[in-house]
Amino acid sequence: MARNLITDVAGVRVGHADDQKLGSGTTVVMFDRPAVAAADIRGGGPGTRECVLLDPAATVERIDAIVLSGGSAFGLDAASGVQAWLREHGRGFQIRDAVVPIVPAANLFDLLNGGDKNWGRYPPFREFGYHACVNAAENFALGSVGAGLGATTVDLKGGLGSASAITRGGIAVGAVAAVNAVGSAVIGGGPHFWAAPVERDKEFGGRGSPAFVGPEALAYRGKGGPGENTTLVVVATDAILTKPQAQRLAIMAQDGLARALRPVHTPLDGDIVFAAATCAIALPDPIFALAELGTLAADVVVRAIARGVYEARALPFPGALPSWRDRFAS
C-alpha cells in the first residue's frame, strides 16, 4: 500500500511526542471521526485506561483516539492530554450539553532503561499526549520514537513499527506496534526475524528465514520482572464493523504477536491489541470476509512488530541494548 503504515486506512492519523533525555514518550492514534473499537488483552501484567468500555456489552460504541505510552502507570496520564486536545476541538461522546472524549490507553514499562526519570512532582506524559495530537499526521516516524523510544526486548532495542495490507475486496487494514517484549523478535539472537515468512519488499531487511532453527533458538529467553514488559498494538480498518466484530478482529490480530515474538503472553507481559473500525466500507459478508480481514490483521501485526525492532536505534545511555542495525546492518 501507499505508505505501508496504519494510516493507509483513511481517516487515521498518528502522532508522537517524546524526550530523549527521559528515554520515554507517547504515541497517539487519532480517528478523524469516532471509530467502533474493541480490545483483546492477553499479557499477565497489563496497564490500561478506559478499556472496560470496549467490551461489546458496554454502552459506548465509538472512541476518538487510542494512546500508547511509555512510563508504566505514569504514562496513562497521556490520555488526559489527548482528551484536552480533543475537547478543544469539540470531539467526544455527547451527554446532553457535556462532551467527553473517549480515549482508551495502554502503557509499557521503560523506567529502568537508563534515562533520567527525575521529572519532579508530575510526570510529563499528559503534555506528551497533547503534543502527540498536535503532531498527528498520515506520515510518521518508526523505530525509537514516541511510545517506542524507551522500548527494549530481551536481546535488542525495541521500538515502534507499522504495516498495512488490503483484502481482495479492497478493505484496508493496518497496525502500529510499540515493542517492549519480554522475549525476542529475532531467531536465536538474529539476524533473522520470526516474522520473515510474511515480510514484504524487504521492509525489515529481507534476510528471510534460516535454513534450520535449532533447539537453542527455541529455548526460553526472557528479560525483566513482572510488569516490566509489554507489546502494545493498534489495528485499524476501514471496514464497517460492530463491536463484537471488532472484538473478533482484535482476537485474530493478537495471533500476530505469537508469530513475531518468542515468548509472548507471559505473566511478565502486558500485551494488548486494540481494534478500531472507521466504518467506511461494508464487508461482503459477516463471516468469511471478517475471517479474511482478521487473517491479514494478524499478518500486519507480525510485520509491524518486526519493523519496530528493525527501525530502532540504541538509546544513548551506558549499558543500553544495541539495535538490530548495530549488530546486523553490515
FENMO-V707031 format. One record per residue. SS is DSSP state (H for helix, E for strand, - for the rest). Layout:
BEGIN
ss: [SS SS]
END
This chain:
BEGIN
ss: [- - - - - H H H - - - E E E E E E E E - - - - E E E E E E E E E E E E E E E E E E - - - - - - E E - - H H H - - - - - - - E E E E E E E E - - H H H H H H H H H H H H H H H H H - - - - E E E - - E E E - - E E E E E - - - - - - - - - - - - - - - - - H H H H H H H H H H - - E - - - - - E - - H H H - - - E - - - - E - - E E E E E E E - - - - - E E E E E E E E E - - - E - E H H H - - - E H H H H H - - - - - - - - - - - - - - - - H H H H - - - - - - - - - - E E E E E E E E E E E - - - H H H H H H H H H H H H H H H H H H - E - - - - - - E - - E E E E E E E E E E - - - - - - H H H H H H H H H H H H H H H H H H H H H H H - - - - - - - - - - - - - H H H H H - -]
END
